[in-house]
Structures are given as structure tokens and as C-alpha cells.
Amino acid sequence: MTIQLTLKDAALRPALAVLDPELTFTMRKPVTAATGVDALRQK
């Protein structure tokens, strides 16, 4: 059995996000897709 904990607090949110699609050019396609889906599911 695995217990997963979540840390949620406004202080943990970044003030700025740098989105540079060129950083994904060297990543494998499955990794790029997984990180995109992960970003979309975050609140």
C-alpha cells in the first residue's frame, strides 16, 4: 500500500512560469506528451 501526500499552499505557487516550446524539441515524444497532460491537469 502506498500513501501519497499532497502539499497545497498559495506560497508554493510560482509567481512566474517560463514557457519555451523549444525546450521540448530534444525530448522524446512520449515525455513531451506526458508533461503536457500533467500541466493541463494541474489546478
C-alpha positions in Angstrom: 0.0 0.0 0.0 1.3 3.4 -1.0 0.4 6.6 0.8 0.6 9.8 -1.3 0.6 13.2 0.3 -0.2 16.5 -1.4 1.3 19.8 -0.5 -1.0 22.7 -1.4 -0.5 26.2 -0.3 -0.6 29.6 -2.2 3.0 30.2 -1.0 4.2 27.2 -3.1 2.8 28.6 -6.3 5.3 30.2 -8.7 5.0 33.9 -9.4 6.2 33.3 -13.0 6.3 30.5 -15.5 8.6 30.5 -18.4 7.0 28.6 -21.3 9.6 27.9 -24.1 8.4 25.3 -26.6 12.0 25.0 -28.0 12.9 23.2 -24.8 10.7 20.2 -25.9 12.4 19.8 -29.2 15.1 17.5 -27.8 12.7 15.5 -25.6 11.2 12.2 -26.7 7.6 12.5 -27.9 6.1 10.4 -25.0 7.8 12.6 -22.4 6.6 15.7 -24.1 3.1 14.4 -24.2 3.2 13.3 -20.6 4.4 16.6 -19.3 1.8 18.4 -21.4 -1.0 16.3 -19.9 0.4 16.8 -16.4 0.4 20.6 -16.9 -3.2 20.5 -18.1 -4.5 18.6 -15.1 -2.9 20.9 -12.5 -5.2 23.5 -10.9 
